[in-house]
Amino acid sequence: MGMNDRSRRRMHPSWLIAALLFVLALCATAVVATTAAGAAETLSPPESMRSIGEASIDGAAPADDPSRIERWNALREAIFGKRMVMDGTAVIQLDAPARALDAALVPLNLTLVGGKLIKGVYLVIDNNPSPLAGHMTFGPKADPSSVKLRVRVNEYTLIHAVAETQDGTLYGVSRFVKAAGGCSAPADADESEALRDLGHMKVRLLGVFEPGRPMQAQLMIRHPNFNGMQMNQLTHLYTAPHFVKTTEVTYEGGSVFKLESDISMSTDPVVTFGFVPRGKGQLKVTVQDSEDKTFTQSFDVPGTPADAGPSSAPTADATVAEPEDFWNGPVNSPVPQTLTGGTVIRAPDLAALLKRGGVVIIDVSNSPPRPQKLAPLAVWSPPPHAVIPGSLWLAGVGAGTLDSTTDGFYRRRLAEATSQDFAHPIVVYCHERCWLSWNAAKRAIRYGYQHVYWFPDGIEGWRAAGFNSDVAQPEMTSASAAVYSRAG
């Protein structure tokens, strides 16, 4: 008995050490678990941002579709948190075309009314993949009463303009714009030409200079604003993103405005703004892009006023002739009314074909990847891709020039879908005013298919005619898929 007591006394220190080590291990485990949970919480997107995907909608839905309200609510929370956005009809006005002539150059006009002191304006294009198109903050030298700029629109969408007063109150208005394909529209067939004179700027003073009175100025910036979603029609590769991130204007050292922009701004951005000159001085413009290139130019004030001049926006042309070969120009532009060797159809004709059955319907719209240069915390939420029910979505096959892999992919998928029957009817479409479907239909004819139908009105025309749509995921070559995975 005494020996056992002595043994326990000798073992006592080691047991004490073991117990202490056990307690320390428990503490360390708790710390690691807490740290991991904190890291997971830090790295996980906010609930409001995750809910955007859940609130995503069919881009061709009408303006009053309830899902558009749901998406805006999700975007609003992602951008502004729990802050309320009040009705802004008495504070800010947004003028936008109901149907844009060019989806890559959609003009917007913001007008501040009501006399409230405005700190800045947010511009949100709900159905663009990166919805927060721009945030402009005004400085002490600004006249914020009117701002004009040009943007890209990816598909039919509500556009929201939200004004923030000096006390932080938010006031918003919205307009519905019918446009499609502006984000993926190539800026220029020759990228080197698009980059020529990069960063060169011009300023035109609009109106008559009078010291102490507000004056409008138009700023033009030479920059292609590649957004990573545009496919080069010659190489069939996506152009690397390279876009303007910030534009700052000062007058005699005092801030006029700072514009933080994203991939939704148009090629060669144009911003018309107001400032209050007190006397002869200089406007200084500083632009920084996603490649961290900085461009600075100064302009004397006052100068010779210039007229705004007529708009250079293209107009629809119903007499567009078919090219001899495939189209390698701007994808989103007026298209022909004919397709040699094929049949041009409208929505009722297509509905009748689908009702009869036995038709293969192909959507050849491009599927944009997330631009590599997009800010890590930027909201990226491409809405689900709307298709005509029963469609195969073959992305990338509508380019003017196809590499052998993509050409083989298109031939194979058509053969599989038609059971290698060249007499099987095929319908090809994408968006309205989109050459991709014309190219793809022409290509199917050259493959030997005898009954090719081209639906030039696209998913927008289908929905406008009152027909339902579905959603689909794209099929593409492995090379294209690799581009998408790297961009994510």
Secondary structure, DSSP 8 states (H G I E B T S, - for coil): -HHHHHHHHHHHHHHHHHHHHHHHHHHHHHHHHHHHHHHHHHHS--HHHHHHHHT---TTS-TT-HHHHHHHHHHHHHHHTT--EEE-TTTEEEE--SB-S-TTSEEEEEEE-TT--EEEEEEEETTSSS-EEEEEEE-TTB-TTEEEEEE---SSEEEEEEEEETT--EEEEEEEEB--STTTS-S-S-HHHHTTTTT-EEEEEES---TTS-EEEEEEE----B-S--B-TTT-SB---B-EEEEEEEETTEEEEEEEE-TTB-SS-EEEEEE---SSEEEEEEEEETT--EEEEEEEES---------------TT----SS---S-SSS---S--TTSEE--HHHHHHHHHH---EEEE--------TTS-TTS------EEE-TT-EEBTTTTSSS--HHHHHHHHHHHHHHTTT-TTS-EEEE-STT-HHHHHHHHHHHHHT-S-EEE-TTHHHHHHHTT---EEE--B--HHHHHHHHHH-
